[in-house]
Structures are given as C-alpha cells and as structure tokens.
Amino acid sequence: MNYFDGSAFSRDWTSHHIPIWEKLLRERAQEPLRVLEIGSFEGRSALFFLKFLPNCHLTCIDTFEGSVEHRTPGSRHHTDMSEVEARFDANTKLFSDRLEKLKAFSIEALSELQRESRRFDVVYVDGDHHAASAFTDAQQSWDLLASGGIMILDDYLWQPAKPAAERPKPGIDAFLQARAGEYEVLHNDYQVIVRKTWSPSRDAASGFTIGGRSIDEASGGSIKPPLVSFVVIAWNYGRYVGATIDSIKAQDYPNFECLVIDNGSTDDSVEVIARHVGNDSRFRIETLPENLGQLGAAFWSLDKIKGGFVSFVDADDVLLSTYASMHVQAHLALRQSVAFTSSSVAETDALGNILAVAGGGAVDSQSQTRNLHAEASVFRLPTVSQQHFQQLSARTVLVPRWASGWQWSPGTANMYRASHLRLVRRGGEARHMRAADGYFNFMCHGFGGSALIDVVLSGYRLHGENAFSNHESSPWLRSGTPEYYRLAEEATLTDIDFLLANAGRYAWMLDGGYWSVLDLITRETPKRLRRFYGDRKVFAVFLANAPTLAAEFRSRVFCREILARFSGSQARKILRAGYGGKLKQRAYGEIALSELRKALSILRKHK
C-alpha cells in the first residue's frame, strides 16, 4: 500500500521503517487505537498511522520550529519550517476528523495530556534529538501509554560521532534503564520498539480482592483500586519538605498521585521540592505567586486532583509507608461510610526524635461503633496483611456526626473523601490564612461523621514555627499560642456565617441535621453553647443572616431554633430581622412557650 500518494514531501526518513510498523501493528489495525506522535515534520508518519489504522485517532505534537539542524544556515538539513508546517497541514487535511494537532513544546503538551488523564495505545517519539529531550519525552509519554501499548523510539543510532548530550541514544538508554521490568523489547535497531507490560494501577488491581477473588478478574478490569491524592502545601519549609516528599514516595500503596504546592515561599522550597520530586511521574508541582494560606491552597487544589480520597500533608510532617494502605482499607471496610478517617501520630522534635504518641480525643464509649465488616466481605488490599486488617478492626472507632468536640489527630493524619471536601468548599476570596484541618474536620464530620484509627501512621513534627503546638500533647496544657486561639475564634465566626448564608443549600441535604451541624462547628460543648451564642459577635452574624434562615425554614422551626440559642432582646431582634421588622403571631407563641419552659426549669431546680 502506498501511503503517500497525492502528498508533498521534501524528505523521507520514514518509509524504511514501515515494514516493521506494519508487522507489529497488523493484529490491531482495525481497532479504534489512540496514537500519540511527538515530532511530525511534514506528516509522513502521521499519514501511515491514519491510513494503516483506519479507525485510529492521532494526536500530533510539534512546535514546527524545527531542531537545531533545521534552524542552522548552511546545514544540509536547514529548512523553512513555515513551509514544513504548511505541507503537514495540506497532507493531513483529509483526516481532520481523526487528527488533533498540538503546536507546542512536548514537555508542555505532555503535561497537559497527563492532567487530562489521557491514554494512548501507540506512542511514537521522534522529537528533539538531544539526549535530555529524548529521555524526557519518553518518560512523560510512558505514563500516558496504556498497558499493552507500543512505544516507538526513533533515531537510537542517529549521528554516533556526535557528543553524547547531542544525540538520542544516551537518553533512550537512560529511559530504558529507569523503566526496566516494565516492558518487552520488540525491535532494537535504528529504532527501539517496546511493549508496555506493567503499569502501577493495573498491578494494584490484580492484587485487589473481594472474597479471595481478584477484583480485576471478577470485574473484567472495570473496577480499580481507589486513587489517593496527596496534597503537600509548602510555605518556607525548605528544610523539611524533602523528607515529606520522600515519605510519600515510600508508600506501599501504589495507586496514588501527589500535588506539591509551593505556597508563595521565599526560601529555597522550590529547589528542594524539584530535587526530591525528580522525574517521578506520580508527582506534579504547582507554584503559587502568593501565600494563599493552607486552607486557601487546599481549596485551590480541589480542581487539580483526581483522587477519591485526599490527604493534605503538612510540609514538615512525614508518613509511615503503610499510611495510605491502612486508611484506604479502613474506608473500604467500615460498617458505615464516613467523611474522613484520622489516625494516631508520633510527635517528634525538629530533628525527628520521637517525643510522644497522640491520637484523637476520647468519645463516649456508648456512641462508638467498633470494628470493620468481616474480612471476607470487603475489598481487600494486597498491601494490608491479615494481621494488619485484624489490628484495624480492633482499633478503628466510628464517631457519629453528632459527637461534639475535637476528636481527631492534626493535619496530616486525616484522609478525606474528596466528595465531602468539595461539598464544604467555600467560594469567594482565594486567601484563607488558617489550617485546613481546623475547617475541614468539623465541617466534614458534621456532614458525614468520621472514624478514628488508633494506629500510628504518620509523624507530626514540633518545632519553633508550629502555630498550633510547640510541645508534645498534654491533657492539662493548651497546645497553641494565644494568637492561634484568637485567630481560631475569628475563623469559627466565618464558618458559622458561611453555613448560615448557605442554609438554602445545606438544610435540605442535611435532612433535619442542619442546626446540630451549626452547633458542632462552634467547637463548644453542649453546656457552653448558650453562653457562646450570647456573644455580641455571634449575635451580629445571626442578625445579618436572619432573612435567609426565615425564608428557608418554617416559622415554627425558625422560632424554636433561634429561641433555643438566644435569649431576651437578642432573640426578638433576630426574629424581627427574619420577618422584615415585625414579629409574626407564631413568633409570639414560641417566645411565650420558651419563657414558660425556662420558668418551669427554674422551679424544678429549687424543689
């Protein structure tokens, strides 16, 4: 078959490879394959793929600026690249419905394809000839190649007399060494052609079982292990963040991604992050131009990650290698789905020396539901042994959403359901200068409950710059600084204002539990709630949101709930504001009933 009839070309570096390509691709020629080509020039290889694979979709990446040899006057390869691009467009015009042209540098285009979770069945790497470029193109596109897919690496023997850095072979060799064990070699000559035989997600699926049977086998590959997203938010923690990244790399749970955010650092955090991430394709780095605060950066990250479970990892903390496996296994085996799990932590000094072990707060044993579902009836991770599963079952406690007070370990120790994080995400301003767990834990717990894992799975570093704690936990001492507690009080007011302003969204969703969530996010015990609501700042927030509450709730419910939290003139002012300045008849009746209940309560105490 002549693939090039009617087309215009100035050079032919492709035709002699075609017999090999035909042989390797013939069995799949009629399949709707996804093909990626890095380096297209005039479109010879593109036409081969489009014609030999009549049902394929082809994505072509090229700057159409040429390599050094194309741009150097006097070189035998010197070319007018604008004419090259015009020939490419003319040669492939008939296939525009199956062709995607990305005019960009490969490092940028491949990164975007990764963010879009694209996958390809065939990848042809024929870009820049420098060793570093060949290595980078192969590494990035390998993660886009589906298991069983074919990668063609061109120009392996190109210009052997050139310095190593200026030819593809050393870069291709480095790539093949880095990916040893993940491919089989199909052809090794001027081109190296390999078939991908292994990918982390598929390897994880093969060991993921239910009732002793592989879930990959049982579902035909349609069900996969959960994807975990780690989000590292770093601000001026250059001396610690490298250890944090290394601990994530060491996870025994294979199906994860990690977004590392430099949150406007002014120290060497950017360099440290880049050095420790290296070329690990599971990691992405984002740099924010200003410090959005930990919570602000966490909100921002939710549009960048894909995992069903999320852990925000403080840039001065570390994870034990079993962290992700144990949290995911607990989520999948709990008798009741929860918004997040929280494990115990080892508190260490700045150098990593252990000072204490801390877990979540105590809850009334009568409100706890212990143990997981039976091992044989749940999805089982291959990285959690039977002994560890039994440990989880004995040491995991379900905390119902009506339980009040801080129950959990700080920051890094928590793994959230991404759906709950997005449910309580706040819009508006980008900056939120506060800890992410201080917001997410109370809000997510109020919406979906939580579970405590009484097993140490992370290290919490104590040092001179911790806002929350500079010393190990003690039941008789406050952990944070006075400034921390002042800011926490202000944050509580903003949380209450957010929940009140969004009553229309959340009241129906919480199905009668809206007011109990409101009480929960005050951070106060039931005995102190009335005094908390009596504060003038809290009163002002309710007064401002009274019309929203009155419009959302029936008169009886609105009056009853306001009177349960406020007394005297404060209650009447809120009710009047809700009803446009004038109390309804129902309000007068509820006020009278409230006063009667108070009087009866006082009489009982005196008897």
C-alpha positions in Angstrom: 0.0 0.0 0.0 1.3 3.5 -0.9 0.5 5.7 2.0 1.8 8.9 0.4 0.1 9.2 -3.0 -1.0 12.8 -3.6 1.1 14.2 -0.8 4.1 16.6 -1.0 7.3 16.0 0.9 10.9 17.3 0.8 12.5 14.4 2.7 11.8 10.8 3.6 13.0 9.5 6.9 10.1 7.2 7.4 9.4 4.7 4.6 12.1 2.2 5.5 10.6 1.8 9.0 7.1 1.0 7.7 7.5 -2.8 7.2 8.4 -3.2 10.9 5.5 -1.0 12.0 3.0 -2.9 9.8 4.2 -6.2 11.3 3.9 -5.0 14.9 0.5 -3.3 14.4 -1.3 -5.6 12.0 -3.2 -7.5 14.6 -4.8 -4.3 15.9 -5.1 -2.5 12.7 -8.9 -2.3 12.8 -9.2 -1.2 16.4 -10.0 2.3 17.4 -6.5 2.9 18.7 -5.3 6.1 20.3 -2.0 7.2 18.7 0.4 9.9 20.0 3.2 11.2 17.8 5.9 13.5 19.2 7.6 15.2 16.2 5.5 15.2 13.0 7.5 17.3 10.5 5.7 17.0 7.1 3.4 14.3 8.1 4.8 11.1 6.6 4.4 9.0 9.8 1.1 10.7 10.5 -0.3 9.5 7.2 1.0 6.0 7.8 -0.9 5.8 11.1 -4.1 7.4 9.7 -4.2 5.1 6.7 -2.9 1.8 8.1 -5.1 2.2 11.3 -8.3 3.5 9.6 -10.2 3.7 13.0 -7.5 5.4 15.0 -7.4 8.9 16.5 -4.0 10.6 16.1 -2.6 13.3 18.4 0.4 15.1 16.9 2.8 17.3 19.0 5.3 19.5 17.2 6.5 23.1 17.7 7.0 23.3 13.9 10.1 25.4 14.7 12.5 22.5 14.0 15.5 21.3 15.8 19.0 22.9 15.8 19.9 21.3 12.5 16.8 22.7 10.8 17.4 26.2 12.0 21.2 26.4 11.3 22.0 28.2 8.0 24.4 26.1 5.9 23.3 22.8 7.5 22.3 20.2 5.0 19.1 19.9 7.0 18.4 23.6 7.1 14.6 24.1 6.4 12.0 26.8 6.2 9.7 25.5 9.0 6.8 27.6 7.9 6.7 25.6 4.7 7.1 22.3 6.6 4.0 23.1 8.7 2.1 24.1 5.6 2.9 20.8 3.9 1.9 18.9 7.1 -1.5 20.7 7.1 -2.1 20.0 3.4 -1.0 16.4 3.6 -3.3 15.6 6.6 -6.3 17.8 5.7 -8.5 14.9 4.6 -8.2 13.3 8.1 -9.0 16.4 10.2 -11.9 14.5 12.0 -9.3 11.9 13.3 -6.4 14.3 13.8 -5.5 16.5 16.8 -2.6 18.9 16.2 -0.9 20.4 19.2 1.5 23.1 18.3 3.6 23.3 21.4 6.7 22.1 23.2 6.4 18.4 24.1 7.1 19.0 27.8 4.1 21.3 28.0 1.8 19.4 25.8 2.5 16.1 27.5 2.0 17.6 30.9 -1.4 18.8 29.8 -2.3 15.4 28.5 -1.4 13.9 31.9 -3.6 16.5 33.7 -6.5 15.4 31.4 -5.8 11.7 32.2 -5.4 10.8 28.5 -4.2 7.4 27.5 -2.7 6.1 24.2 -2.2 2.7 22.6 0.7 3.7 20.4 3.3 6.4 21.1 5.9 7.5 18.5 8.8 9.5 20.0 10.7 11.4 17.3 11.2 14.9 18.7 14.3 16.9 19.7 17.5 14.8 19.2 19.2 15.9 22.4 19.6 13.1 25.0 17.8 15.1 27.7 14.9 15.7 25.4 14.7 12.1 24.2 14.7 11.0 27.9 12.1 13.5 29.0 9.7 12.8 26.0 9.9 9.0 26.7 9.4 9.3 30.4 6.4 11.7 30.2 4.7 9.7 27.4 5.3 6.4 29.1 2.8 7.3 31.8 0.3 8.1 29.0 0.8 4.7 27.4 -1.8 2.1 28.2 -0.7 -1.3 29.5 0.0 -3.5 26.4 0.6 -0.4 24.3 3.6 0.0 21.9 6.2 2.8 22.1 8.5 3.5 19.1 11.7 5.4 20.0 13.3 6.8 16.8 16.9 7.8 16.0 18.5 5.4 18.5 21.6 5.1 16.3 21.5 8.7 14.9 24.8 10.5 14.4 27.0 8.2 16.6 30.0 10.6 16.3 28.2 13.5 18.0 28.8 14.2 21.7 26.5 12.1 23.9 24.4 15.0 25.0 23.6 15.9 21.4 22.1 12.6 20.3 19.1 10.5 21.4 20.8 7.2 22.3 22.1 8.0 25.8 18.7 9.5 26.7 16.8 6.4 25.4 19.2 4.1 27.2 18.6 6.0 30.5 14.9 5.8 30.0 15.0 2.0 29.3 17.1 1.5 32.4 14.8 3.6 34.5 11.8 1.5 33.3 13.5 -1.9 33.4 10.9 -4.7 34.1 8.0 -2.7 32.7 8.4 -3.6 29.0 9.4 -6.2 26.5 11.6 -5.3 23.5 10.0 -5.9 20.1 12.7 -4.4 17.9 16.2 -3.0 18.5 18.0 -1.4 15.6 17.9 2.2 14.4 14.6 2.4 16.2 13.9 0.7 19.6 10.3 -0.5 19.9 8.9 -1.8 23.2 5.6 -3.1 24.5 4.4 -1.9 28.0 3.8 -4.9 30.2 3.2 -3.3 33.5 1.5 -0.2 35.0 1.1 0.7 38.7 -2.7 0.9 38.6 -3.1 -2.5 36.9 -0.6 -4.2 39.1 -2.5 -2.8 42.1 -5.8 -4.1 40.6 -4.5 -7.6 40.2 -3.9 -7.9 43.9 -7.1 -6.1 44.9 -9.6 -8.8 46.0 -13.0 -9.5 47.4 -13.8 -12.8 49.0 -10.4 -14.0 47.9 -11.0 -13.4 44.2 -9.1 -10.8 42.2 -11.3 -7.8 41.5 -9.6 -7.3 38.2 -10.6 -10.8 37.1 -14.1 -10.5 38.7 -14.9 -7.2 37.0 -13.1 -7.7 33.7 -10.9 -4.7 34.6 -13.8 -2.3 35.0 -13.2 -1.8 38.8 -9.9 -0.4 40.0 -8.4 0.4 43.5 -9.2 3.9 44.8 -6.9 6.7 43.6 -5.4 8.6 46.6 -4.4 12.2 46.1 -1.7 13.6 48.4 -1.6 17.4 48.5 1.6 18.8 50.0 1.2 22.6 50.8 4.6 24.1 51.5 5.4 27.6 52.7 9.0 28.3 53.7 9.6 24.7 54.9 12.6 24.0 52.6 14.5 22.3 55.4 11.6 19.8 56.0 9.7 19.3 52.7 12.2 16.9 51.1 11.6 14.4 53.9 7.9 14.8 53.4 8.1 14.1 49.7 10.4 11.1 50.2 7.9 9.6 52.7 5.1 9.8 50.1 7.3 8.1 47.5 7.9 5.3 50.0 4.1 4.4 50.3 3.4 0.7 49.8 0.0 1.6 48.2 0.8 2.1 44.5 -2.3 3.9 43.2 -1.7 7.5 44.2 -0.9 10.9 42.8 0.8 13.8 44.6 0.3 17.5 44.0 3.1 19.6 45.7 2.2 23.2 46.0 4.8 25.9 46.8 2.5 28.4 48.5 4.5 31.5 47.7 7.7 30.5 49.6 10.6 32.9 49.9 13.2 30.3 51.0 14.7 27.5 48.9 11.5 25.4 49.0 11.1 25.4 45.2 14.6 24.0 44.6 14.2 21.4 47.3 10.8 20.3 46.0 12.1 19.9 42.4 15.1 17.9 43.6 13.1 15.4 45.6 10.3 15.0 43.1 12.8 14.4 40.3 11.2 12.7 37.3 8.6 10.7 39.3 5.5 10.9 37.1 3.2 10.5 40.1 4.1 13.9 41.3 3.1 17.3 40.0 4.5 20.7 41.2 2.5 23.9 41.2 3.9 27.3 42.3 1.5 29.9 43.6 2.6 33.6 43.3 1.5 34.4 46.8 0.7 32.7 50.0 -3.0 31.7 50.0 -2.8 30.2 53.4 -3.1 26.5 54.0 -6.8 26.4 53.7 -6.8 28.7 50.6 -4.3 26.4 48.9 -6.3 23.4 49.8 -9.5 24.8 48.3 -7.5 25.7 45.2 -6.1 22.2 44.9 -9.5 20.5 44.7 -9.8 21.4 41.0 -6.3 20.0 40.3 -6.6 16.5 41.8 -8.4 13.3 40.7 -8.4 11.0 43.7 -11.5 9.8 45.5 -9.6 10.1 48.8 -7.4 13.0 49.8 -4.8 13.7 52.4 -3.3 17.2 53.0 0.2 16.5 54.1 1.9 19.3 56.1 5.3 20.1 54.6 7.0 19.5 57.9 5.4 16.0 58.6 6.2 12.5 57.3 4.1 9.5 56.5 4.8 5.9 57.5 5.0 3.6 54.5 1.7 1.9 55.4 -0.3 5.2 55.8 -2.3 5.1 52.5 -2.9 1.4 52.6 -4.3 1.4 56.2 -6.5 4.5 55.7 -7.9 3.2 52.4 -8.6 -0.3 53.9 -10.4 1.3 56.8 -12.6 3.4 54.5 -13.5 0.4 52.4 -14.2 -1.9 55.4 -16.1 0.4 57.8 -19.6 -0.6 58.6 -20.7 2.9 57.7 -19.2 5.3 55.2 -17.6 8.3 56.8 -16.3 11.7 55.6 -12.8 11.0 56.8 -10.5 8.8 58.8 -8.0 10.0 61.4 -5.0 8.0 62.6 -2.7 8.4 65.6 0.6 10.3 65.2 4.1 10.1 66.6 5.1 13.6 67.8 8.7 14.4 67.1 11.1 17.2 67.7 12.6 19.2 64.8 15.2 16.5 64.2 12.6 13.7 64.1 13.3 12.2 67.5 10.0 10.8 69.0 8.6 12.7 72.0 5.1 11.2 72.4 2.3 9.3 70.7 -1.0 11.1 70.3 -4.4 10.2 68.9 -7.8 11.6 68.6 -9.8 12.8 71.6 -11.9 10.5 73.7 -15.6 10.0 72.9 -18.3 8.4 75.0 -17.9 4.6 74.5 -21.7 4.3 74.2 -21.6 6.4 71.0 -18.8 4.3 69.4 -19.3 1.5 66.9 -16.2 -0.6 66.8 -14.8 -3.0 64.2 -15.0 -3.3 60.5 -17.0 -5.6 58.3 -15.8 -9.2 58.2 -12.6 -9.6 56.2 -14.2 -11.9 53.6 -17.0 -9.5 52.7 -15.0 -6.4 51.9 -12.5 -5.2 49.3 -9.0 -6.2 50.5 -5.8 -4.5 49.7 -2.8 -6.7 49.0 -0.6 -4.3 51.0 -2.6 -4.9 54.2 -1.8 -8.2 55.7 -4.4 -10.3 57.6 -2.6 -9.3 60.8 -2.9 -5.6 60.0 -6.5 -6.0 59.0 -7.3 -7.5 62.4 -5.4 -4.7 64.0 -7.5 -2.2 62.1 -10.7 -4.0 63.0 -9.9 -3.9 66.7 -8.6 -0.3 66.8 -10.9 1.6 64.5 -13.8 3.6 66.1 -16.7 5.1 64.2 -17.5 8.6 65.5 -21.1 9.6 64.7 -21.6 13.0 63.3 -23.5 14.3 66.3 -20.5 13.8 68.6 -19.1 17.2 69.6 -15.6 18.5 70.3 -12.2 17.9 68.7 -11.9 14.1 68.3 -9.0 13.8 65.8 -5.3 14.0 65.2 -4.0 17.1 63.5 -3.4 17.8 59.8 -1.5 15.1 58.0 -3.2 12.2 60.0 -6.5 12.7 58.1 -7.7 11.1 54.9 -10.9 12.7 53.5 -13.4 11.6 50.9 -12.9 14.1 48.0 -16.7 14.4 47.6 -17.1 15.8 51.1 -14.2 18.3 50.7 -15.9 19.6 47.6 -19.3 19.7 49.3 -18.0 22.1 52.0 -15.6 24.1 49.8 -16.1 27.8 50.1 -16.1 30.2 47.2 -15.2 33.9 47.2 -11.8 35.1 48.1 -8.8 32.9 47.4 -6.8 33.5 50.6 -7.8 31.7 53.7 -4.9 32.1 56.2 -5.7 29.2 58.5 -5.1 25.5 58.9 -7.0 23.2 56.6 -7.9 20.6 59.2 -9.4 23.2 61.5 -12.1 23.8 58.9 -12.4 20.5 57.1 -12.6 18.3 60.2 -15.5 20.0 61.9 -17.4 20.6 58.6 -16.8 17.2 57.1 -17.6 15.4 60.4 -20.8 17.3 60.7 -21.9 16.3 57.2 -20.7 12.6 57.2 -19.1 11.5 60.5 -15.6 10.3 61.0 -13.6 7.3 62.2 -10.5 7.1 64.5 -7.7 4.7 63.7 -5.7 4.1 66.9 -2.6 3.2 65.0 0.4 5.5 64.4 0.7 6.1 60.7 2.4 9.5 60.5 4.9 11.7 62.2 4.0 15.2 63.5 7.0 17.5 63.8 7.1 20.0 66.7 9.4 23.0 66.2 9.6 26.7 66.8 7.4 27.7 63.9 4.3 25.5 64.6 1.3 27.7 65.0 -0.7 25.0 66.8 1.8 23.4 69.1 5.4 23.8 70.2 5.3 21.0 72.7 4.1 17.4 72.9 0.4 16.8 73.8 -0.7 17.1 77.4 -4.3 16.9 78.7 -3.5 19.7 81.2 -1.9 22.2 78.9 -3.2 24.2 75.9 -1.3 23.4 72.8 -1.4 26.6 70.7 -0.2 30.1 71.3 -2.6 32.9 72.4 -2.5 34.3 68.8 -3.6 30.9 67.5 -6.6 30.8 69.7 -7.6 34.4 68.8 -7.4 33.5 65.1 -9.3 30.3 65.7 -12.2 32.3 67.3 -12.3 34.5 64.2 -12.3 31.5 61.9 -15.2 30.0 63.8 -17.3 33.1 63.1 -16.6 32.9 59.4 -17.6 29.2 59.4 -20.9 30.0 61.1 -21.5 32.8 58.7 -20.8 30.5 55.7 -23.3 27.8 57.0 -26.0 30.4 57.7 -25.6 32.1 54.4 -25.9 28.7 52.6 -28.8 27.4 54.6 -30.8 27.1 51.3 -28.1 24.7 50.0 -27.4 22.6 53.1 -30.7 22.4 55.1 -32.4 20.0 52.7 -29.2 18.0 52.2 -28.7 17.5 56.0 -32.3 16.3 56.4 -33.1 17.8 59.8 -29.4 17.9 61.0 -28.6 21.4 59.9 -28.9 23.0 63.4 -26.8 20.3 65.0 -24.0 20.9 62.5 -24.3 24.6 63.3 -23.7 23.7 67.0 -20.9 21.4 66.1 -18.8 24.0 64.2 -18.9 26.4 67.2 -16.3 24.0 68.8 -18.2 24.4 72.1 -19.6 21.7 74.5 -23.4 21.5 74.9 -23.1 23.1 78.3 -21.3 26.2 76.9 -23.5 26.7 73.8 -25.9 29.3 75.3 -23.0 31.5 76.5 -21.3 31.2 73.1 -24.4 32.3 71.2 -24.8 35.2 73.6 -21.6 36.8 72.4 -22.3 40.0 70.5 -20.2 39.0 67.5 -22.1 35.7 67.1 -25.4 37.6 67.6 -24.4 40.0 64.8 -23.7 37.1 62.4 -27.2 35.6 63.1 -28.8 39.0 62.8 -27.3 39.5 59.3 -28.4 36.1 58.1 -31.9 36.1 59.7 -33.8 36.8 56.4 -32.1 33.8 54.8 -33.0 31.5 57.7 -36.6 32.7 57.9 -37.0 32.1 54.2 -35.6 28.6 54.4 -37.3 27.2 57.5 -40.9 27.1 58.5 -41.9 29.7 61.1 -42.2 27.1 63.9 -38.7 25.7 63.2 -37.0 29.1 62.8 -38.5 30.5 66.0 -37.8 27.4 68.0 -34.2 27.1 66.9 -33.4 30.8 67.5 -35.0 30.7 70.9 -33.0 27.6 71.8 -29.8 29.6 71.3 -30.6 33.2 72.1 -32.4 34.9 75.0 -34.4 38.1 75.5 -33.8 41.0 73.2 -31.3 39.2 71.1 -33.8 36.5 70.2 -36.5 39.1 69.4 -34.2 41.2 67.2 -33.1 38.2 65.2 -36.7 37.0 64.7 -37.8 40.6 63.7 -35.0 40.8 61.2 -36.0 37.5 59.7 -39.6 38.6 59.3 -38.8 42.1 57.8 -39.0 44.0 61.1 -42.3 42.7 62.5 -42.8 39.6 64.6 -45.4 37.0 63.3 -48.1 35.6 65.6 -46.3 32.3 65.6 -43.2 34.0 67.0 -45.1 35.4 69.9 -46.4 32.0 70.8 -42.9 30.4 70.6 -41.5 33.1 72.8 -44.2 32.5 75.4 -43.5 28.8 75.3 -39.8 29.4 75.7 -40.3 31.6 78.7 -42.6 29.1 80.3 -40.1 26.3 79.8 -37.4 28.4 81.5 -39.6 29.2 84.4 -40.5 25.5 84.9 -36.9 24.6 84.7 -36.0 27.1 87.5 -38.9 25.8 89.7 -37.6 22.2 89.3 -34.1 23.3 90.4 -35.5 24.9 93.6 -37.6 22.0 94.7 
